[in-house]
C-alpha cells in the first residue's frame, strides 16, 4: 500500500487491511486531526467537552515576552488521580522548558504550547489526548500523548497499558512502516515511550500516533498506523477493551465551522461554509469616552473556573473578554452569560499559539474556528481579536481584515498571571491606569478574580468609567485589520510586542 504525499509534506496513513486516505497537513508541522475526512482510518473522534459534567479547563501561562508559554488541560470533579497526574506532569514539563529555553530577545520567540481533547468520558474510562507543540525559531515540532483513567480504580494508565504485547505491536507497526522509504522503521521498538499515544477510531481500530521526528523527518507530517479491530483484539488488555468501549460510546464533538473568507483569498481550509457576520451590538448605556475618563478592562485566556467570580465582581461595570476556543468549547454557555451581563466577547484564537509562526491558512483556521464558536454561543460574531502574546505581522493583519476583525493590544500590563497576591495585582493596575488605558488581565487567575473589587472601586474613586474596547474608540471608527492600543491609535507593532 503506497503512502500518500501532499504538497508541502507527506501525510502517511497505514492500515493492515484497508486502504488509506489523505490527512490534511499544515505548514507549522501540525495536522488538522480535528477535521473528519471520510474513510480515513487513522482519524480520531473526540468527546464534545460541553457534554461532560464537571469538566473544568485549566491553564498555565508564561510571560508575554519570550519564551512564549501556554498550556491547557482538563480536570474533572470526580477524577482525583487523573487531575493530579495532569497537573504534575504538565507542571514539570513547563519547568523543564523554562529552564532549558533561553529568554534572549528573539523574533519569532520560542514557544511551548499544549492543548487537549477528550477521547473518552464514560462512567468507566476517561481518555485525555495531549497535543504539544514546540517552536524553536524555525518550525514547529508536534507530539501527542494519550493518558487513560480507570474510574473504578482511580488509577491513571499510559497508552502502552492498553496492549499486552509491545513486541507484537511494534512488529506489526514496523512491517507496515517499512513500505514507505521516507520512514525509518528501524527505530520502531517495543518501548512504551514510542507508543505513548494509542487510541481508537470510530470503528474500533487501534490507532498508534507518532511524534514529529520520531520515525521520520518533521516535514513528512503526521504518521499514524491503524490496526483493524479484528487484528487488535488479541493485542488489547482487559482495560484496553474497556477503553475501546468507552471511545465507541462517546458523544463526538461537533466542531465549530470555519467561516468563508471575504473574497475567497485562495485558502485551502477544511469544512469551509458560508456564515453571516455582523458587528457586535452596542452595550446598553454606551459611554461617550470623548467626554468621560474611560478605561477598558480586558480579560484573556478564559473562560475558566474563575470567570464567574470575575463577572460577579464587575457587577454593572463593563469589560471585554478575549476567549480561547479550546476553553470556550468546554462551557459555551459561559460566553452567553458574559454577553448577557453587558460585556463583549472577543477572539483570542483557538489554541493560543503565536500566529506569526504559522502559515496564513493556519492563522485563518485559528481565528475562524473561534469566531464560529463565539457566534454560536452569543449570537454575535466578534469584531475584535487579540493575538496571543500580542504577536502580529502583516499576514496576521491581513487575515484579521478578511474576517472583519480589528486587532487589540494593551498599554497596561500588571502581570497578574504570575501573581497570587490580589492586593499586589490591584495596586499595580491602579498605579498604571490612565485615561483611555487598555488593561491586560486574565480571568484564568484566581488572584485576579479576587483583585477585581479593589480595581473597580479604585478606578471609580479616581473618576474613571469602565467600558468595552469599542466604546473606548467608538465602534464605527475601528477598522478591520488595524491594530489598536489606546487613545485611538491604530498601527501594527514592529516585533509583536505591545505598543508603548
C-alpha positions in Angstrom: 0.0 0.0 0.0 1.7 3.3 -1.1 1.8 6.3 1.2 0.1 9.5 0.1 2.2 12.6 -0.4 0.8 16.1 -0.1 2.1 19.4 -1.3 4.4 20.8 1.4 4.8 17.5 3.2 3.7 13.9 3.4 0.7 12.6 5.2 1.3 8.9 5.8 -1.5 6.6 7.0 -1.1 2.9 7.2 -3.6 0.1 7.9 -3.2 -3.6 8.0 -6.2 -4.5 5.8 -7.8 -1.3 4.5 -6.8 1.5 2.1 -5.8 4.9 3.4 -7.0 8.4 2.7 -5.4 11.8 3.0 -5.0 13.6 6.3 -4.5 17.3 6.0 -1.1 18.8 6.8 -0.3 22.3 7.9 2.8 24.3 7.3 3.5 24.6 11.1 4.1 20.8 11.1 0.7 20.0 12.7 -2.2 18.2 11.2 -5.8 19.0 11.1 -6.9 15.9 13.0 -9.9 17.8 14.2 -11.5 17.8 10.8 -13.1 14.5 9.8 -12.1 13.0 6.4 -14.3 10.2 5.1 -12.7 6.7 5.2 -9.5 8.0 7.0 -8.6 5.0 9.2 -6.2 7.0 11.5 -8.7 9.8 12.1 -9.8 10.0 15.7 -13.0 11.3 17.1 -13.3 13.3 20.3 -15.9 13.9 23.0 -17.9 17.1 23.0 -16.4 18.8 26.1 -19.6 20.7 26.7 -21.4 17.4 27.2 -19.1 16.3 30.1 -20.4 17.2 33.5 -17.9 18.5 36.0 -15.2 19.3 33.3 -13.1 22.3 34.2 -10.4 23.8 31.9 -7.1 24.7 33.4 -4.2 26.6 32.0 -0.6 27.6 32.7 0.6 30.8 31.1 4.0 32.4 30.7 5.5 35.8 30.2 4.1 37.9 27.3 7.7 38.3 26.2 9.8 35.3 25.2 9.8 32.5 25.7 6.1 32.0 24.9 4.3 29.5 27.0 0.6 28.4 27.1 -0.5 25.0 28.5 -4.2 24.0 28.8 -5.5 20.8 30.1 -8.8 19.4 31.6 -9.7 18.4 35.1 -12.9 16.7 36.2 -14.6 16.9 39.6 -14.6 13.1 40.1 -11.1 12.1 38.7 -8.7 12.9 41.5 -5.8 10.7 40.4 -6.1 12.0 36.8 -6.2 15.6 37.9 -3.0 15.1 40.0 -1.2 13.4 37.1 -2.0 16.0 34.6 -1.2 18.9 36.9 2.1 17.3 38.0 3.2 16.1 34.5 2.5 19.4 32.8 3.9 21.5 35.7 7.2 19.6 35.4 7.2 20.0 31.6 6.7 23.7 31.9 9.5 23.9 34.5 11.8 21.9 32.3 11.1 24.1 29.2 11.7 27.4 31.0 15.0 26.1 32.4 16.3 24.9 29.1 15.0 27.8 26.9 17.0 31.0 26.7 15.0 34.2 27.1 17.1 36.3 24.8 15.1 38.7 22.7 14.3 36.8 19.5 11.6 37.1 16.9 9.8 35.0 16.4 10.1 33.8 20.0 10.5 30.2 21.1 7.2 28.7 22.3 5.8 25.8 24.2 2.1 25.1 23.7 -0.2 22.3 24.9 -3.9 21.8 24.1 -6.1 18.7 24.5 -9.1 16.6 23.5 -11.1 14.0 25.4 -11.1 10.7 23.5 -13.5 9.1 26.0 -15.5 10.2 29.0 -17.7 7.3 30.2 -18.6 6.3 33.8 -15.9 3.7 33.4 -13.0 5.2 31.4 -11.7 8.7 30.6 -9.1 9.3 27.8 -7.2 12.6 27.5 -5.1 13.3 24.4 -2.5 16.0 25.0 -1.2 17.7 21.9 2.2 19.5 22.4 3.8 21.9 20.0 7.3 23.4 20.5 8.6 26.2 18.3 12.3 26.7 18.3 12.6 29.6 15.9 12.3 27.9 12.5 9.5 25.3 12.6 7.0 23.6 15.0 7.7 20.1 16.4 4.5 18.5 17.4 3.8 15.5 19.6 0.9 13.7 21.2 0.4 11.7 24.3 -2.8 10.0 25.4 -3.4 9.1 29.1 -6.2 6.8 30.2 -8.1 6.8 33.5 -9.7 3.8 35.2 -12.6 5.4 37.1 -13.4 2.5 39.4 -9.8 2.1 40.4 -9.0 5.8 40.4 -5.8 4.9 38.5 -4.1 6.5 35.5 -2.6 4.4 32.8 -0.3 5.2 29.9 -1.2 4.2 26.3 1.1 1.3 26.4 -1.0 -0.2 29.1 -3.8 -0.7 26.6 -1.9 -3.6 25.0 -0.5 -6.9 26.3 2.4 -7.4 23.9 4.5 -4.4 22.8 6.8 -6.8 20.9 3.9 -7.9 18.6 2.6 -4.3 18.3 5.9 -2.9 17.3 6.5 -5.8 14.8 3.1 -5.1 13.1 3.7 -1.4 13.0 7.2 -1.8 11.7 6.0 -4.2 9.0 3.8 -1.5 7.5 6.1 1.4 8.0 8.7 -0.5 6.0 6.6 0.2 3.0 7.4 3.9 2.9 11.0 5.0 2.2 10.5 8.3 4.0 10.1 6.5 7.3 12.9 5.0 9.4 11.1 1.8 10.6 14.3 0.6 12.3 13.6 3.0 15.2 10.4 1.2 16.0 10.9 -1.0 19.0 8.8 -2.2 22.0 9.3 0.9 24.0 6.4 2.4 26.0 7.7 5.9 25.2 7.3 5.3 21.5 3.7 4.0 21.9 2.6 6.8 24.3 -0.4 7.8 22.1 -2.6 4.9 21.4 -6.3 5.4 20.7 -9.3 4.0 18.7 -11.1 5.3 15.7 -14.9 5.2 15.3 -14.7 1.6 14.0 -12.8 0.4 17.0 -9.5 0.0 15.1 -6.4 0.6 17.3 -4.5 3.8 16.2 -0.9 4.4 17.0 0.4 8.0 16.5 4.0 9.1 16.3 5.6 12.4 17.1 7.3 14.7 14.6 10.9 13.5 14.1 10.2 10.2 15.9 10.2 7.9 12.9 10.6 10.4 10.1 11.7 14.0 9.3 9.3 16.6 10.6 8.4 17.7 7.1 6.8 14.3 6.5 3.8 15.3 8.6 1.5 13.2 10.7 2.4 9.5 10.8 -0.2 7.1 12.3 -0.9 3.4 12.0 -4.4 1.9 12.2 -4.7 -1.8 13.2 -8.1 -3.2 12.2 -10.3 -4.2 15.1 -10.2 -7.9 14.4 -6.4 -7.8 14.5 -6.3 -5.5 17.5 -8.4 -7.8 19.6 -5.5 -10.1 20.5 -3.4 -7.1 21.5 -5.8 -5.5 24.0 -5.6 -5.9 27.7 -8.9 -6.1 29.6 -8.6 -2.4 30.3 -7.8 -1.8 26.7 -11.1 -3.4 25.8 -12.9 -1.2 28.3 -11.2 1.9 26.8 -12.3 0.9 23.3 -15.9 0.5 24.5 -15.7 4.0 26.1 -14.5 5.5 22.8 -17.3 3.8 20.9 -19.9 5.1 23.4 -18.6 8.7 23.3 -20.7 11.5 22.0 -18.5 13.0 19.3 -17.7 16.7 19.3 -19.4 19.0 16.8 -16.6 21.3 15.9 -17.2 25.0 15.1 -17.4 25.6 11.4 -14.7 27.6 9.6 -16.3 30.6 8.1 -15.8 31.7 4.5 -13.2 34.4 3.9 -14.3 37.6 2.3 -13.4 37.5 -1.4 -12.2 33.9 -1.3 -8.4 34.5 -0.8 -7.4 31.2 -2.1 -7.0 29.5 1.2 -7.3 25.7 1.5 -9.1 25.0 4.8 -11.4 22.1 5.7 -15.1 22.4 6.2 -15.4 25.9 4.8 -19.1 27.0 4.8 -20.6 30.5 4.4 -21.8 32.1 7.6 -23.4 35.6 8.0 -21.3 38.1 10.0 -22.3 41.2 11.7 -20.9 43.6 14.3 -21.5 43.3 18.0 -24.4 45.2 19.2 -23.6 48.3 21.3 -23.8 47.8 25.1 -26.6 49.5 26.8 -25.9 53.0 28.2 -23.0 53.5 25.8 -20.4 55.8 27.3 -19.0 58.8 25.5 -15.3 58.5 26.0 -14.6 61.8 24.3 -16.1 63.4 27.4 -15.6 60.8 30.1 -12.4 59.4 31.6 -12.6 55.8 30.3 -10.6 52.7 31.0 -11.1 49.3 29.3 -10.5 46.2 31.4 -9.8 43.2 29.2 -9.6 39.6 30.2 -7.6 37.0 28.3 -7.4 33.2 28.1 -10.8 32.2 29.6 -13.4 31.2 30.1 -12.4 29.1 33.1 -13.3 28.3 36.7 -12.7 31.9 37.8 -14.7 33.7 35.1 -18.0 33.6 37.0 -16.2 35.2 40.0 -14.8 38.0 37.8 -18.3 38.6 36.4 -19.8 38.9 39.8 -17.1 41.2 40.9 -17.6 43.5 37.9 -21.2 43.9 38.8 -22.8 46.5 36.4 -19.4 47.6 35.0 -18.4 46.5 31.5 -15.3 44.7 30.2 -14.1 42.8 27.2 -13.3 39.1 27.3 -10.9 37.6 24.8 -11.8 33.9 24.8 -9.6 30.9 23.8 -11.6 28.4 21.7 -10.3 25.3 23.4 -11.5 26.7 26.8 -14.7 28.1 25.5 -15.7 24.8 23.9 -16.0 23.3 27.4 -18.6 25.8 28.6 -20.1 27.8 25.7 -22.9 28.9 27.9 -20.4 30.9 29.9 -19.9 33.1 26.8 -23.6 33.7 26.6 -23.6 34.7 30.3 -20.7 37.1 29.7 -22.7 38.8 26.8 -26.0 38.8 28.8 -24.3 40.8 31.5 -23.3 43.6 29.1 -19.7 42.6 28.4 -18.2 42.0 25.0 -16.8 38.6 23.9 -13.9 38.7 21.5 -11.5 36.3 19.8 -8.2 35.1 21.3 -7.6 32.2 18.8 -8.4 28.5 19.2 -5.2 27.2 21.0 -3.2 30.3 21.9 -0.2 29.7 19.5 1.8 32.6 18.2 0.1 33.4 14.9 3.3 34.9 13.3 4.9 31.4 13.4 2.1 29.9 11.3 1.2 29.9 7.6 -1.7 32.0 6.5 -4.2 29.2 6.2 -3.4 28.0 9.8 -3.8 31.6 11.1 -7.2 31.7 9.4 -8.3 28.4 10.9 -7.2 29.5 14.4 -9.3 32.7 14.1 -12.2 31.4 12.1 -13.0 28.4 14.2 -13.1 30.6 17.3 -15.3 33.1 15.5 -17.8 30.4 14.8 -17.8 29.1 18.3 -18.4 32.5 19.9 -21.1 33.4 17.3 -22.9 30.1 18.0 -22.8 30.8 21.8 -23.6 34.5 21.8 -25.5 35.1 18.5 -22.8 37.7 17.5 -19.7 37.3 15.5 -16.8 39.0 17.3 -15.4 42.2 15.7 -12.2 42.2 17.8 -9.2 39.8 18.2 -6.2 39.8 20.5 -3.3 37.9 19.1 -1.6 35.6 21.6 1.5 37.4 23.1 0.5 40.5 21.1 2.4 38.9 18.2 1.3 40.5 14.9 2.8 40.7 11.4 1.3 41.7 8.0 0.0 38.2 7.4 -2.0 38.2 10.7 -3.3 41.7 10.0 -4.5 40.6 6.5 -6.3 37.5 7.8 -7.9 39.6 10.5 -9.1 42.1 7.9 -10.6 39.4 5.8 -12.5 38.1 8.8 -13.7 41.6 9.8 -11.6 41.7 12.9 -9.8 44.6 14.5 -6.6 43.7 16.4 -6.5 44.9 20.0 -3.3 45.4 22.1 -2.9 46.8 25.5 -0.8 49.5 27.3 -1.3 48.5 31.0 0.1 45.1 32.0 0.1 44.4 35.7 1.4 40.8 35.0 -1.4 39.3 37.0 -1.0 35.8 35.6 2.2 35.2 37.7 0.9 36.7 41.0 -1.0 35.0 43.8 -1.4 38.3 45.7 -4.7 40.0 44.8 -3.6 43.3 46.5 -0.4 43.5 44.5 -2.4 43.0 41.3 -4.8 45.7 42.2 -2.0 48.1 43.3 -0.1 47.7 40.0 -3.3 48.1 37.9 -4.4 51.3 39.7 -0.9 52.8 39.6 -0.6 52.4 35.8 -4.1 53.1 34.7 -4.6 56.4 32.8 -7.4 57.8 30.7 -8.1 55.5 27.6 -5.9 52.7 29.1 -6.5 49.1 27.9 -5.6 46.9 30.8 -4.5 43.3 30.3 -5.8 40.9 32.8 -6.6 37.1 32.9 -9.8 35.6 34.2 -7.9 32.3 34.5 -6.0 33.5 37.6 -7.8 33.2 41.0 -5.9 36.1 42.4 -7.1 38.3 39.5 -10.7 37.5 40.3 -10.0 38.4 44.0 -8.5 41.7 42.8 -11.4 43.0 40.7 -13.4 44.6 43.5 -10.5 46.7 44.6 -9.7 47.6 41.0 -13.2 48.6 40.2 -13.6 50.6 43.4 -10.2 52.3 43.0 -10.9 53.3 39.4 -14.3 54.6 40.3 -12.8 56.7 43.1 -10.5 58.3 40.6 -13.4 59.2 38.3 -12.9 56.5 35.7 -15.7 54.9 33.7 -15.2 51.3 32.8 -16.1 50.5 29.2 -15.7 47.8 26.5 -12.9 48.4 23.9 -15.3 49.5 21.1 -16.7 52.1 23.5 -13.2 53.4 24.0 -12.9 54.3 20.3 -16.5 54.3 19.1 -17.0 51.1 17.3 -17.7 52.8 14.0 -14.1 54.1 13.9 -12.5 50.7 14.4 -11.2 49.3 11.1 -10.8 45.6 10.4 -7.1 44.6 10.1 -5.9 47.6 12.0 -4.2 47.3 15.4 -5.4 49.4 18.3 -3.6 50.0 21.6 -5.3 53.0 23.3 -6.1 56.6 22.7 -7.4 56.0 19.2 -4.1 55.0 17.7 -4.1 52.3 15.0 -0.9 50.6 13.8 1.0 47.3 13.8 3.6 46.6 16.5 7.0 46.0 14.9 8.0 42.9 16.9 4.7 41.6 18.1 5.0 43.4 21.4 2.6 45.9 23.0 2.8 49.4 21.6 4.2 51.9 24.0 
